[in-house]
Amino acid sequence: MASTTFRPLHDRVVVKRVESEEKTKGGIIIPDTAKEKPAEGEIIAVGSGARDDKGALVALDVKVGDRVLFGKWSGTEVKLNGEDLLIMKESDIMGVIG
């Protein structure tokens, strides 16, 4: 993503999904067809922030490199530079991990 010039606008962020485990803790291998899309990802780009009622810029609470949890159907899937990414509003993020 570092070579791209894509920058999200306002309170949007670009998230790269973190791949889920191939096996369960009990050792059962999960086939690709049975896997759900992970709801965890890493933020790789952030917008400048939203504007409040008075027009002042409100900075985002997340930053590049944060690992986040988001809703199952959150964001819009896009492909940039051959990479599958999600563009979503900061409000779609449920929390930061770690």
Biopython code that builds the backbone (N, CA, C, O; Angstrom):
import numpy as np
from Bio.PDB.StructureBuilder import StructureBuilder

atoms = [
    (1, "MET", "N", (0.829, -1.195, 0.000)),
    (1, "MET", "CA", (0.000, 0.000, 0.000)),
    (1, "MET", "C", (0.864, 1.245, 0.000)),
    (1, "MET", "O", (0.388, 2.315, -0.381)),
    (2, "ALA", "N", (2.105, 1.144, 0.409)),
    (2, "ALA", "CA", (2.965, 2.316, 0.515)),
    (2, "ALA", "C", (3.202, 2.981, -0.835)),
    (2, "ALA", "O", (3.450, 4.186, -0.889)),
    (3, "SER", "N", (3.130, 2.220, -1.931)),
    (3, "SER", "CA", (3.421, 2.787, -3.238)),
    (3, "SER", "C", (2.205, 3.470, -3.875)),
    (3, "SER", "O", (2.340, 4.120, -4.912)),
    (4, "THR", "N", (1.046, 3.336, -3.282)),
    (4, "THR", "CA", (-0.144, 3.935, -3.865)),
    (4, "THR", "C", (-0.314, 5.380, -3.394)),
    (4, "THR", "O", (0.224, 5.776, -2.360)),
    (5, "THR", "N", (-1.058, 6.143, -4.155)),
    (5, "THR", "CA", (-1.312, 7.530, -3.785)),
    (5, "THR", "C", (-2.739, 7.707, -3.298)),
    (5, "THR", "O", (-3.226, 8.835, -3.218)),
    (6, "PHE", "N", (-3.422, 6.613, -2.969)),
    (6, "PHE", "CA", (-4.808, 6.684, -2.499)),
    (6, "PHE", "C", (-4.841, 7.216, -1.068)),
    (6, "PHE", "O", (-4.101, 6.748, -0.204)),
    (7, "ARG", "N", (-5.707, 8.199, -0.830)),
    (7, "ARG", "CA", (-5.893, 8.765, 0.500)),
    (7, "ARG", "C", (-7.388, 8.868, 0.751)),
    (7, "ARG", "O", (-8.089, 9.531, -0.013)),
    (8, "PRO", "N", (-7.895, 8.229, 1.800)),
    (8, "PRO", "CA", (-9.329, 8.334, 2.091)),
    (8, "PRO", "C", (-9.689, 9.741, 2.539)),
    (8, "PRO", "O", (-8.858, 10.460, 3.095)),
    (9, "LEU", "N", (-10.928, 10.126, 2.291)),
    (9, "LEU", "CA", (-11.389, 11.465, 2.655)),
    (9, "LEU", "C", (-12.137, 11.456, 3.978)),
    (9, "LEU", "O", (-12.708, 10.443, 4.381)),
    (10, "HIS", "N", (-12.122, 12.588, 4.636)),
    (10, "HIS", "CA", (-12.897, 12.865, 5.844)),
    (10, "HIS", "C", (-12.643, 11.821, 6.929)),
    (10, "HIS", "O", (-11.497, 11.613, 7.328)),
    (11, "ASP", "N", (-13.711, 11.153, 7.418)),
    (11, "ASP", "CA", (-13.562, 10.209, 8.526)),
    (11, "ASP", "C", (-13.519, 8.758, 8.047)),
    (11, "ASP", "O", (-13.947, 7.854, 8.764)),
    (12, "ARG", "N", (-13.015, 8.540, 6.859)),
    (12, "ARG", "CA", (-12.908, 7.184, 6.325)),
    (12, "ARG", "C", (-11.498, 6.630, 6.557)),
    (12, "ARG", "O", (-10.522, 7.373, 6.650)),
    (13, "VAL", "N", (-11.430, 5.298, 6.647)),
    (13, "VAL", "CA", (-10.149, 4.615, 6.823)),
    (13, "VAL", "C", (-10.068, 3.466, 5.826)),
    (13, "VAL", "O", (-11.092, 2.962, 5.363)),
    (14, "VAL", "N", (-8.844, 3.054, 5.497)),
    (14, "VAL", "CA", (-8.617, 1.889, 4.646)),
    (14, "VAL", "C", (-8.079, 0.788, 5.538)),
    (14, "VAL", "O", (-7.104, 0.983, 6.264)),
    (15, "VAL", "N", (-8.721, -0.377, 5.480)),
    (15, "VAL", "CA", (-8.370, -1.500, 6.345)),
    (15, "VAL", "C", (-8.012, -2.717, 5.497)),
    (15, "VAL", "O", (-8.690, -3.038, 4.521)),
    (16, "LYS", "N", (-6.936, -3.382, 5.889)),
    (16, "LYS", "CA", (-6.553, -4.645, 5.264)),
    (16, "LYS", "C", (-6.942, -5.749, 6.239)),
    (16, "LYS", "O", (-6.505, -5.751, 7.390)),
    (17, "ARG", "N", (-7.767, -6.689, 5.775)),
    (17, "ARG", "CA", (-8.207, -7.783, 6.642)),
    (17, "ARG", "C", (-7.015, -8.633, 7.073)),
    (17, "ARG", "O", (-6.083, -8.858, 6.300)),
    (18, "VAL", "N", (-7.061, -9.101, 8.321)),
    (18, "VAL", "CA", (-6.068, -10.036, 8.834)),
    (18, "VAL", "C", (-6.617, -11.426, 8.584)),
    (18, "VAL", "O", (-7.762, -11.714, 8.930)),
    (19, "GLU", "N", (-5.820, -12.281, 7.991)),
    (19, "GLU", "CA", (-6.278, -13.624, 7.646)),
    (19, "GLU", "C", (-6.575, -14.438, 8.895)),
    (19, "GLU", "O", (-5.859, -14.351, 9.892)),
    (20, "SER", "N", (-7.636, -15.229, 8.831)),
    (20, "SER", "CA", (-8.019, -16.069, 9.959)),
    (20, "SER", "C", (-7.174, -17.346, 9.975)),
    (20, "SER", "O", (-6.499, -17.678, 9.001)),
    (21, "GLU", "N", (-7.229, -18.032, 11.079)),
    (21, "GLU", "CA", (-6.449, -19.252, 11.260)),
    (21, "GLU", "C", (-6.944, -20.359, 10.338)),
    (21, "GLU", "O", (-8.136, -20.444, 10.042)),
    (22, "GLU", "N", (-6.018, -21.210, 9.886)),
    (22, "GLU", "CA", (-6.356, -22.356, 9.046)),
    (22, "GLU", "C", (-6.902, -23.511, 9.879)),
    (22, "GLU", "O", (-7.636, -24.355, 9.366)),
    (23, "LYS", "N", (-6.538, -23.549, 11.186)),
    (23, "LYS", "CA", (-6.956, -24.633, 12.071)),
    (23, "LYS", "C", (-7.604, -24.064, 13.326)),
    (23, "LYS", "O", (-7.320, -22.938, 13.734)),
    (24, "THR", "N", (-8.475, -24.858, 13.926)),
    (24, "THR", "CA", (-9.036, -24.489, 15.221)),
    (24, "THR", "C", (-8.028, -24.852, 16.298)),
    (24, "THR", "O", (-7.028, -25.509, 16.009)),
    (25, "LYS", "N", (-8.272, -24.439, 17.528)),
    (25, "LYS", "CA", (-7.370, -24.783, 18.631)),
    (25, "LYS", "C", (-7.312, -26.285, 18.846)),
    (25, "LYS", "O", (-6.305, -26.805, 19.327)),
    (26, "GLY", "N", (-8.375, -26.984, 18.498)),
    (26, "GLY", "CA", (-8.418, -28.443, 18.645)),
    (26, "GLY", "C", (-7.725, -29.176, 17.518)),
    (26, "GLY", "O", (-7.633, -30.403, 17.552)),
    (27, "GLY", "N", (-7.227, -28.447, 16.502)),
    (27, "GLY", "CA", (-6.490, -29.072, 15.405)),
    (27, "GLY", "C", (-7.313, -29.377, 14.174)),
    (27, "GLY", "O", (-6.799, -29.973, 13.227)),
    (28, "ILE", "N", (-8.579, -28.986, 14.157)),
    (28, "ILE", "CA", (-9.419, -29.240, 12.991)),
    (28, "ILE", "C", (-9.096, -28.223, 11.918)),
    (28, "ILE", "O", (-9.106, -27.019, 12.178)),
    (29, "ILE", "N", (-8.809, -28.696, 10.709)),
    (29, "ILE", "CA", (-8.493, -27.806, 9.588)),
    (29, "ILE", "C", (-9.794, -27.299, 8.978)),
    (29, "ILE", "O", (-10.702, -28.077, 8.686)),
    (30, "ILE", "N", (-9.871, -25.986, 8.789)),
    (30, "ILE", "CA", (-11.077, -25.348, 8.250)),
    (30, "ILE", "C", (-10.878, -25.123, 6.747)),
    (30, "ILE", "O", (-9.957, -24.406, 6.356)),
    (31, "PRO", "N", (-11.727, -25.722, 5.892)),
    (31, "PRO", "CA", (-11.586, -25.503, 4.444)),
    (31, "PRO", "C", (-11.967, -24.069, 4.076)),
    (31, "PRO", "O", (-12.723, -23.410, 4.790)),
    (32, "ASP", "N", (-11.430, -23.598, 2.947)),
    (32, "ASP", "CA", (-11.697, -22.228, 2.496)),
    (32, "ASP", "C", (-13.182, -21.936, 2.338)),
    (32, "ASP", "O", (-13.624, -20.819, 2.607)),
    (33, "THR", "N", (-13.953, -22.922, 1.908)),
    (33, "THR", "CA", (-15.378, -22.700, 1.670)),
    (33, "THR", "C", (-16.161, -22.503, 2.963)),
    (33, "THR", "O", (-17.250, -21.931, 2.934)),
    (34, "ALA", "N", (-15.636, -22.960, 4.090)),
    (34, "ALA", "CA", (-16.337, -22.844, 5.365)),
    (34, "ALA", "C", (-15.874, -21.645, 6.188)),
    (34, "ALA", "O", (-16.473, -21.327, 7.215)),
    (35, "LYS", "N", (-14.818, -20.985, 5.744)),
    (35, "LYS", "CA", (-14.292, -19.852, 6.505)),
    (35, "LYS", "C", (-15.170, -18.626, 6.337)),
    (35, "LYS", "O", (-15.704, -18.365, 5.259)),
    (36, "GLU", "N", (-15.308, -17.881, 7.421)),
    (36, "GLU", "CA", (-15.966, -16.579, 7.340)),
    (36, "GLU", "C", (-14.891, -15.525, 7.142)),
    (36, "GLU", "O", (-13.737, -15.708, 7.529)),
    (37, "LYS", "N", (-15.287, -14.431, 6.539)),
    (37, "LYS", "CA", (-14.337, -13.340, 6.386)),
    (37, "LYS", "C", (-14.003, -12.796, 7.763)),
    (37, "LYS", "O", (-14.900, -12.589, 8.581)),
    (38, "PRO", "N", (-12.735, -12.562, 8.028)),
    (38, "PRO", "CA", (-12.376, -12.055, 9.359)),
    (38, "PRO", "C", (-12.906, -10.650, 9.591)),
    (38, "PRO", "O", (-12.993, -9.841, 8.668)),
    (39, "ALA", "N", (-13.256, -10.375, 10.835)),
    (39, "ALA", "CA", (-13.747, -9.051, 11.212)),
    (39, "ALA", "C", (-12.652, -8.300, 11.949)),
    (39, "ALA", "O", (-12.924, -7.432, 12.778)),
    (40, "GLU", "N", (-11.419, -8.643, 11.637)),
    (40, "GLU", "CA", (-10.255, -8.001, 12.240)),
    (40, "GLU", "C", (-9.347, -7.541, 11.113)),
    (40, "GLU", "O", (-9.195, -8.228, 10.103)),
    (41, "GLY", "N", (-8.745, -6.376, 11.295)),
    (41, "GLY", "CA", (-7.870, -5.872, 10.252)),
    (41, "GLY", "C", (-6.887, -4.851, 10.780)),
    (41, "GLY", "O", (-6.909, -4.467, 11.950)),
    (42, "GLU", "N", (-6.019, -4.424, 9.868)),
    (42, "GLU", "CA", (-5.017, -3.413, 10.192)),
    (42, "GLU", "C", (-5.284, -2.176, 9.357)),
    (42, "GLU", "O", (-5.514, -2.270, 8.151)),
    (43, "ILE", "N", (-5.255, -1.023, 9.992)),
    (43, "ILE", "CA", (-5.494, 0.232, 9.285)),
    (43, "ILE", "C", (-4.232, 0.604, 8.519)),
    (43, "ILE", "O", (-3.141, 0.656, 9.086)),
    (44, "ILE", "N", (-4.395, 0.861, 7.220)),
    (44, "ILE", "CA", (-3.231, 1.209, 6.406)),
    (44, "ILE", "C", (-3.292, 2.642, 5.879)),
    (44, "ILE", "O", (-2.299, 3.145, 5.353)),
    (45, "ALA", "N", (-4.443, 3.306, 6.012)),
    (45, "ALA", "CA", (-4.546, 4.723, 5.629)),
    (45, "ALA", "C", (-5.740, 5.343, 6.352)),
    (45, "ALA", "O", (-6.749, 4.675, 6.579)),
    (46, "VAL", "N", (-5.623, 6.607, 6.709)),
    (46, "VAL", "CA", (-6.716, 7.319, 7.384)),
    (46, "VAL", "C", (-6.956, 8.664, 6.708)),
    (46, "VAL", "O", (-6.049, 9.257, 6.124)),
    (47, "GLY", "N", (-8.192, 9.126, 6.802)),
    (47, "GLY", "CA", (-8.542, 10.444, 6.291)),
    (47, "GLY", "C", (-8.149, 11.525, 7.281)),
    (47, "GLY", "O", (-7.613, 11.239, 8.352)),
    (48, "SER", "N", (-8.417, 12.758, 6.915)),
    (48, "SER", "CA", (-8.015, 13.888, 7.759)),
    (48, "SER", "C", (-8.932, 14.090, 8.951)),
    (48, "SER", "O", (-8.535, 14.740, 9.918)),
    (49, "GLY", "N", (-10.145, 13.555, 8.915)),
    (49, "GLY", "CA", (-11.089, 13.701, 10.018)),
    (49, "GLY", "C", (-12.389, 14.312, 9.550)),
    (49, "GLY", "O", (-12.495, 14.796, 8.423)),
    (50, "ALA", "N", (-13.377, 14.286, 10.427)),
    (50, "ALA", "CA", (-14.700, 14.835, 10.113)),
    (50, "ALA", "C", (-14.778, 16.284, 10.589)),
    (50, "ALA", "O", (-13.926, 16.747, 11.348)),
    (51, "ARG", "N", (-15.788, 16.976, 10.141)),
    (51, "ARG", "CA", (-16.029, 18.360, 10.579)),
    (51, "ARG", "C", (-17.194, 18.376, 11.550)),
    (51, "ARG", "O", (-18.181, 17.671, 11.344)),
    (52, "ASP", "N", (-17.094, 19.173, 12.608)),
    (52, "ASP", "CA", (-18.203, 19.310, 13.548)),
    (52, "ASP", "C", (-19.162, 20.387, 13.059)),
    (52, "ASP", "O", (-18.996, 20.917, 11.960)),
    (53, "ASP", "N", (-20.157, 20.711, 13.864)),
    (53, "ASP", "CA", (-21.191, 21.687, 13.474)),
    (53, "ASP", "C", (-20.624, 23.072, 13.195)),
    (53, "ASP", "O", (-21.186, 23.824, 12.399)),
    (54, "LYS", "N", (-19.532, 23.407, 13.835)),
    (54, "LYS", "CA", (-18.923, 24.730, 13.654)),
    (54, "LYS", "C", (-17.876, 24.747, 12.548)),
    (54, "LYS", "O", (-17.286, 25.789, 12.265)),
    (55, "GLY", "N", (-17.644, 23.593, 11.922)),
    (55, "GLY", "CA", (-16.686, 23.516, 10.832)),
    (55, "GLY", "C", (-15.271, 23.176, 11.256)),
    (55, "GLY", "O", (-14.369, 23.124, 10.420)),
    (56, "ALA", "N", (-15.065, 22.943, 12.545)),
    (56, "ALA", "CA", (-13.726, 22.585, 13.031)),
    (56, "ALA", "C", (-13.432, 21.120, 12.720)),
    (56, "ALA", "O", (-14.326, 20.275, 12.774)),
    (57, "LEU", "N", (-12.189, 20.828, 12.398)),
    (57, "LEU", "CA", (-11.767, 19.474, 12.067)),
    (57, "LEU", "C", (-11.629, 18.639, 13.340)),
    (57, "LEU", "O", (-10.947, 19.036, 14.284)),
    (58, "VAL", "N", (-12.287, 17.473, 13.353)),
    (58, "VAL", "CA", (-12.210, 16.549, 14.483)),
    (58, "VAL", "C", (-11.351, 15.370, 14.045)),
    (58, "VAL", "O", (-11.742, 14.611, 13.159)),
    (59, "ALA", "N", (-10.190, 15.214, 14.656)),
    (59, "ALA", "CA", (-9.256, 14.161, 14.276)),
    (59, "ALA", "C", (-9.818, 12.779, 14.599)),
    (59, "ALA", "O", (-10.653, 12.633, 15.491)),
    (60, "LEU", "N", (-9.355, 11.769, 13.869)),
    (60, "LEU", "CA", (-9.794, 10.396, 14.099)),
    (60, "LEU", "C", (-9.103, 9.815, 15.331)),
    (60, "LEU", "O", (-8.005, 10.235, 15.697)),
    (61, "ASP", "N", (-9.761, 8.844, 15.967)),
    (61, "ASP", "CA", (-9.195, 8.170, 17.139)),
    (61, "ASP", "C", (-8.243, 7.045, 16.755)),
    (61, "ASP", "O", (-7.474, 6.578, 17.595)),
    (62, "VAL", "N", (-8.279, 6.603, 15.500)),
    (62, "VAL", "CA", (-7.414, 5.512, 15.043)),
    (62, "VAL", "C", (-6.291, 6.074, 14.188)),
    (62, "VAL", "O", (-6.384, 7.180, 13.656)),
    (63, "LYS", "N", (-5.226, 5.288, 14.067)),
    (63, "LYS", "CA", (-4.082, 5.716, 13.259)),
    (63, "LYS", "C", (-3.571, 4.539, 12.442)),
    (63, "LYS", "O", (-3.949, 3.394, 12.690)),
    (64, "VAL", "N", (-2.725, 4.817, 11.484)),
    (64, "VAL", "CA", (-2.142, 3.785, 10.644)),
    (64, "VAL", "C", (-1.389, 2.797, 11.525)),
    (64, "VAL", "O", (-0.627, 3.191, 12.408)),
    (65, "GLY", "N", (-1.609, 1.509, 11.275)),
    (65, "GLY", "CA", (-0.938, 0.464, 12.040)),
    (65, "GLY", "C", (-1.792, -0.135, 13.142)),
    (65, "GLY", "O", (-1.460, -1.203, 13.658)),
    (66, "ASP", "N", (-2.893, 0.527, 13.521)),
    (66, "ASP", "CA", (-3.779, -0.013, 14.556)),
    (66, "ASP", "C", (-4.467, -1.278, 14.052)),
    (66, "ASP", "O", (-4.880, -1.346, 12.894)),
    (67, "ARG", "N", (-4.589, -2.288, 14.930)),
    (67, "ARG", "CA", (-5.384, -3.485, 14.632)),
    (67, "ARG", "C", (-6.770, -3.239, 15.215)),
    (67, "ARG", "O", (-6.905, -2.891, 16.388)),
    (68, "VAL", "N", (-7.794, -3.420, 14.394)),
    (68, "VAL", "CA", (-9.146, -3.062, 14.792)),
    (68, "VAL", "C", (-10.122, -4.205, 14.536)),
    (68, "VAL", "O", (-9.864, -5.098, 13.729)),
    (69, "LEU", "N", (-11.245, -4.154, 15.242)),
    (69, "LEU", "CA", (-12.378, -5.046, 15.007)),
    (69, "LEU", "C", (-13.493, -4.224, 14.386)),
    (69, "LEU", "O", (-13.725, -3.080, 14.777)),
    (70, "PHE", "N", (-14.185, -4.815, 13.413)),
    (70, "PHE", "CA", (-15.275, -4.120, 12.735)),
    (70, "PHE", "C", (-16.400, -5.098, 12.467)),
    (70, "PHE", "O", (-16.212, -6.311, 12.563)),
    (71, "GLY", "N", (-17.566, -4.578, 12.134)),
    (71, "GLY", "CA", (-18.736, -5.407, 11.873)),
    (71, "GLY", "C", (-18.570, -6.286, 10.649)),
    (71, "GLY", "O", (-17.793, -5.982, 9.744)),
    (72, "LYS", "N", (-19.307, -7.373, 10.640)),
    (72, "LYS", "CA", (-19.217, -8.362, 9.570)),
    (72, "LYS", "C", (-19.509, -7.773, 8.191)),
    (72, "LYS", "O", (-18.882, -8.165, 7.207)),
    (73, "TRP", "N", (-20.439, -6.852, 8.113)),
    (73, "TRP", "CA", (-20.832, -6.275, 6.828)),
    (73, "TRP", "C", (-20.361, -4.828, 6.682)),
    (73, "TRP", "O", (-20.901, -4.086, 5.862)),
    (74, "SER", "N", (-19.383, -4.429, 7.446)),
    (74, "SER", "CA", (-18.898, -3.044, 7.411)),
    (74, "SER", "C", (-18.043, -2.780, 6.179)),
    (74, "SER", "O", (-17.363, -3.672, 5.671)),
    (75, "GLY", "N", (-18.090, -1.555, 5.717)),
    (75, "GLY", "CA", (-17.192, -1.083, 4.676)),
    (75, "GLY", "C", (-17.550, -1.516, 3.269)),
    (75, "GLY", "O", (-18.486, -2.280, 3.036)),
    (76, "THR", "N", (-16.764, -0.993, 2.343)),
    (76, "THR", "CA", (-16.893, -1.301, 0.926)),
    (76, "THR", "C", (-15.614, -1.975, 0.473)),
    (76, "THR", "O", (-14.522, -1.441, 0.668)),
    (77, "GLU", "N", (-15.745, -3.152, -0.135)),
    (77, "GLU", "CA", (-14.565, -3.886, -0.586)),
    (77, "GLU", "C", (-14.059, -3.295, -1.894)),
    (77, "GLU", "O", (-14.831, -3.074, -2.827)),
    (78, "VAL", "N", (-12.761, -3.043, -1.953)),
    (78, "VAL", "CA", (-12.121, -2.523, -3.155)),
    (78, "VAL", "C", (-10.829, -3.288, -3.383)),
    (78, "VAL", "O", (-10.306, -3.942, -2.480)),
    (79, "LYS", "N", (-10.324, -3.193, -4.605)),
    (79, "LYS", "CA", (-9.043, -3.816, -4.932)),
    (79, "LYS", "C", (-8.119, -2.703, -5.420)),
    (79, "LYS", "O", (-8.376, -2.084, -6.453)),
    (80, "LEU", "N", (-7.032, -2.449, -4.665)),
    (80, "LEU", "CA", (-6.040, -1.439, -5.034)),
    (80, "LEU", "C", (-4.684, -2.102, -5.143)),
    (80, "LEU", "O", (-4.242, -2.781, -4.216)),
    (81, "ASN", "N", (-4.025, -1.909, -6.267)),
    (81, "ASN", "CA", (-2.709, -2.511, -6.516)),
    (81, "ASN", "C", (-2.721, -4.018, -6.299)),
    (81, "ASN", "O", (-1.751, -4.579, -5.790)),
    (82, "GLY", "N", (-3.811, -4.675, -6.681)),
    (82, "GLY", "CA", (-3.920, -6.118, -6.553)),
    (82, "GLY", "C", (-4.187, -6.614, -5.144)),
    (82, "GLY", "O", (-4.120, -7.816, -4.889)),
    (83, "GLU", "N", (-4.487, -5.709, -4.232)),
    (83, "GLU", "CA", (-4.714, -6.063, -2.830)),
    (83, "GLU", "C", (-6.179, -5.822, -2.470)),
    (83, "GLU", "O", (-6.732, -4.773, -2.799)),
    (84, "ASP", "N", (-6.814, -6.791, -1.794)),
    (84, "ASP", "CA", (-8.201, -6.631, -1.359)),
    (84, "ASP", "C", (-8.231, -5.817, -0.076)),
    (84, "ASP", "O", (-7.623, -6.197, 0.925)),
    (85, "LEU", "N", (-8.942, -4.695, -0.113)),
    (85, "LEU", "CA", (-9.002, -3.779, 1.025)),
    (85, "LEU", "C", (-10.443, -3.391, 1.311)),
    (85, "LEU", "O", (-11.336, -3.644, 0.503)),
    (86, "LEU", "N", (-10.663, -2.778, 2.463)),
    (86, "LEU", "CA", (-11.965, -2.245, 2.845)),
    (86, "LEU", "C", (-11.844, -0.760, 3.104)),
    (86, "LEU", "O", (-10.888, -0.307, 3.733)),
    (87, "ILE", "N", (-12.817, 0.001, 2.619)),
    (87, "ILE", "CA", (-12.908, 1.419, 2.948)),
    (87, "ILE", "C", (-14.157, 1.574, 3.794)),
    (87, "ILE", "O", (-15.253, 1.205, 3.373)),
    (88, "MET", "N", (-13.984, 2.127, 5.001)),
    (88, "MET", "CA", (-15.120, 2.278, 5.907)),
    (88, "MET", "C", (-15.008, 3.561, 6.700)),
    (88, "MET", "O", (-13.936, 4.159, 6.796)),
    (89, "LYS", "N", (-16.121, 3.976, 7.263)),
    (89, "LYS", "CA", (-16.110, 5.133, 8.163)),
    (89, "LYS", "C", (-15.561, 4.690, 9.506)),
    (89, "LYS", "O", (-15.658, 3.521, 9.881)),
    (90, "GLU", "N", (-14.982, 5.646, 10.226)),
    (90, "GLU", "CA", (-14.437, 5.324, 11.539)),
    (90, "GLU", "C", (-15.527, 4.787, 12.466)),
    (90, "GLU", "O", (-15.246, 3.956, 13.330)),
    (91, "SER", "N", (-16.740, 5.241, 12.300)),
    (91, "SER", "CA", (-17.842, 4.793, 13.172)),
    (91, "SER", "C", (-18.176, 3.309, 12.983)),
    (91, "SER", "O", (-18.832, 2.721, 13.843)),
    (92, "ASP", "N", (-17.740, 2.689, 11.876)),
    (92, "ASP", "CA", (-17.951, 1.254, 11.657)),
    (92, "ASP", "C", (-16.984, 0.397, 12.469)),
    (92, "ASP", "O", (-17.188, -0.808, 12.614)),
    (93, "ILE", "N", (-15.938, 1.018, 12.995)),
    (93, "ILE", "CA", (-14.939, 0.290, 13.786)),
    (93, "ILE", "C", (-15.448, 0.164, 15.212)),
    (93, "ILE", "O", (-15.866, 1.147, 15.823)),
    (94, "MET", "N", (-15.410, -1.069, 15.740)),
    (94, "MET", "CA", (-15.926, -1.322, 17.093)),
    (94, "MET", "C", (-14.867, -1.091, 18.167)),
    (94, "MET", "O", (-15.200, -0.755, 19.304)),
    (95, "GLY", "N", (-13.599, -1.266, 17.817)),
    (95, "GLY", "CA", (-12.572, -1.068, 18.821)),
    (95, "GLY", "C", (-11.186, -1.360, 18.292)),
    (95, "GLY", "O", (-11.025, -1.965, 17.232)),
    (96, "VAL", "N", (-10.183, -0.924, 19.042)),
    (96, "VAL", "CA", (-8.780, -1.135, 18.705)),
    (96, "VAL", "C", (-8.254, -2.267, 19.585)),
    (96, "VAL", "O", (-8.515, -2.289, 20.788)),
    (97, "ILE", "N", (-7.519, -3.199, 18.997)),
    (97, "ILE", "CA", (-6.942, -4.327, 19.731)),
    (97, "ILE", "C", (-5.558, -3.936, 20.219)),
    (97, "ILE", "O", (-4.741, -3.416, 19.459)),
    (98, "GLY", "N", (-5.309, -4.190, 21.488)),
    (98, "GLY", "CA", (-3.982, -3.953, 22.066)),
    (98, "GLY", "C", (-3.749, -2.533, 22.275)),
    (98, "GLY", "O", (-2.683, -2.147, 22.755)),
]
sb = StructureBuilder()
sb.init_structure("model")
sb.init_model(0)
sb.init_chain("A")
sb.init_seg("    ")
for serial, (resi, resn, name, xyz) in enumerate(atoms, 1):
    if name == "N":
        sb.init_residue(resn, " ", resi, " ")
    sb.init_atom(name, np.array(xyz, "f"), 0.0, 1.0, " ", f" {name:<3s}", serial, name[0])
structure = sb.get_structure()
